[in-house]
Amino acid sequence: MLYLTVTMTGAAVMILELLGTRIIGPFYGVSLYVWASLIAVTLIALALGYFLGGYLSDRVPALRLSHVILAAAIGTAAIPFLTGPILRLTDPLGLRAVLSAVRYCSLRFR
């Protein structure tokens, strides 16, 4: 059962990563910088999730994997509703915001 859960959640992360490019493509294009930023954000989110999951699993025994997957599903379901306002808010920043995010991530995680 654990292998199935790991496989399905890993596939969900990859699907969200690919869909992220389709979602932000009309605003920022699909250049190498956009892909690099999206991959960096995905890896950072995974690393933070692993850290937070390990931390909480030791300290909150009542928290189960099913609760975490449900919270992730609810957060994923919110993406279509949050995409428009967030992209319209960041659209005036242009590609500069994407480039500065890539620079920050590359300097921060060396």
Secondary structure, 3 states (H helix, E strand, C coil): CHHHHHHHHHHHHHHHHHHHHHHHHHHHCCCHHHHHHHHHHHHHHHHHHHHHHHHHHHHCCCCCHHHHHHHHHHHHHCHHHHHHHHHHHHHHHCHHHHHHHHHHHHHHCC
